[in-house]
Amino acid sequence: MATETRVKPRKESVFAERFAVFAECLLTGVWIAVACLGVVTYPAALAAGSRHLARRTGHVDGGLREFVQDFRTALRGGWAVGLAGWAAVVAVWIDVWAVRAGLPGGPLIGAIGVFALIGAAVALLRAAAVWTPGASWRALLADAGRRTVLDPAGSFLVVAGLAVVVMSAWFIAPLGVPVLGAVVAASLAVEERYRRR
């Protein structure tokens, strides 16, 4: 892997710098969405997007080439996580079907399933935010699961970011694509906040 080179922070206004980071988040959201087209590739796409945004906010040089390289590296173990995630979605869909069918205990099981799926999504985003090449997805997810429970305020912020993606896609479907980068940036910020506590 090529060594990362630090670039000198530009002398620009705070507004211009923050707008540049926001624009980079939107661009990264598009890259993530394209990388997710492989159906089980979304964990690797989120990890690569997180690394890209961490480089950008850390004033480290990098672009699409580094994103693709990180994506390929994260995909080695990430595809299994993606497959497990889809299995969880199918299980929750069956739970919701049980609720609609009026099966006894359906509403409770359905609610537990939906909350567990949201928790798993938060843990995945938090794991992707701290992913580095060579890291084990199993260890990352276990640690992220603990942080998800031990840091409810941070987890709520990630859930709010997910809600923004869903609402954006609900109102204007194409908006859901670039906003993915913003939820990844929110996950990075939550992890940085947790690390500094």
N, C-alpha and C positions, 0 to 999 in steps of 0.2 A: 504494500500500500504506500502511495506517495506520502511524503511528510507534509504536514499542514504548515502553511506559512502564515504568520501573523501579518496582517496589513495594518498600516498606521491608520488610526481612526481619523476620518475626515473632519476638517474644521467646518462644521455646518451647524445651523441652529438646532435647538432641541426639537422643535416642531418638524423640521425636515428629516432629522434622524428617525424620529418616531414614525413619521409617515412612511419612510423607506422600509422600516421593519414591518409595518402593517402591509405594505405592498408586497414585500417578500413572503409574508404569511399567505396572502392570497395566491401568489404564484406557486408556492409550495403546496397549497391545497389542490391545485390543478395537477401537479406532479403526482401527489398521493393518489388522487382519483384515477389517473391513468394507470399507475402501478397496481391499483386494486382490481383492475379488470380481469386479473387471473383468478378471481373468486376467493382463493385461499391465501392470497398474497397480502392481504390487508395488514397483518402484524408487521411484516417486513417493510411495507410502504410507510406505515406510521413511524417505525424506528428510523428509517432513512430520512423522513421529513423532520423528525425531531433533531437528528444529528445536523441536518442542514441548517435549521433555524438556530441551533446552539452555536454553530460556526458563525452565522451571520451576526448574532448578538454579541459574540465574543470577539468580533473583528478578525476572524480567521478567514483566509481566502478559500473559496469553494463555490461550486456551481452545480450544474446538471450532471457533469461527469462524476463528481464525488457522490451526488445523490444516487446515481445508478450503481456505483461501486458499493455503497453502503447497502442499497437495496438487495443486490446479489448476495452480499455476505449475510445479511439478516435473513434471507430467504432459506438458507440451509436448514435452520431449525424452525423458522417461522411458519413454514407451510403447515406443519403439524398443529401448531397453535391455531392457525386459521381454520383448519379442518375441525378441530375440537370446538371452536367458536360457532361454526355452523351447526354442529351437532347440538350445542346448547340452545341455539335459536329454534331448531326443530322441536326440542323437548319443551320449550316454553310455548311454542305454537300449539303443541298437543295439550298443554295445561290450559291454555286459553280456550281451546276447543271444548275441553271438559267443562269449563265454566259455562260456556254457551249452551252446552247440551243439558245442563242442569244436574249433573252428577253430584251425589252427596260429597261435601267437602271440597267441591270444585273451586268456589271463590277463594278459599284460604290457600289451596295449592296453587291456584293461578297467581294470586298476589305474591306468594313466596317466590314463584318462578320468575315473575317480572322483576322483582327487587334483586334476585340473584343475578339475572341477566344484566341489569344496570350496574351492579357491583362488579361483575366480570368485565364489563366494558371499561369501567373506570380503572380497574386494576391493569387491564391491557394497555390503556393509554399511559398510565403511570410507569409501567414496565418499559414501554417504547421510549418514553422520555429519558430514561437512564441507560438505554441499550448502548453497548459499545461492541465493536468487532471482537469476536471470541467469547462473548458472554453467553451463558446458558439461559435459554428461554425459561426453562423450568425454575431455575433459581431466581431469575428476574421476576417471574410471575408470583412466586411464593413471597418474595420480599414486598412486591407491590401490593399483594393482597393484605399483608400486615399493615402497610402504610395506609391503605384504603380504610381499614377499620380504625387504626390508631389516630388518623388525622381526618376526622369527619368534616371539618371546615374545608380543607383542601379538596376532599372528595366531592363535597357539595359544589365547589367551584367548577370541577371537571364536569359534573352532571349538568350544571348550568350551561357550560360550553356545548355539551352534547345537545341540550335543548335548543340552543341557538341554531345549530346545524339542522336539526329536525324542523324547526319552525321556518327557517330560511327555505329549505327544500319544499316545505308544505305550501308556502305562499308563492314562491317563484323557484321552480325546480332547479334551474341552472345555478342559482345562488348557493345551493348546498355544496357544490364542488369547491369553490375557492374558500368557503368558510371552514372547510376541513383543516386548512392550515392554521386558522385562528384557534381551533380547539386543541391542536397539537401544541401551539404556543402557550395556551393556557395550562396544559399539562406540564410543560417545561417550567413555567413560572411556579406552579404548585410544588413541583419537586424541589426547585431552588429554595422556596420558602420553607419547606420541610427540612431541608438540609441545614439551613441557617438557624433553625430553632434551638 
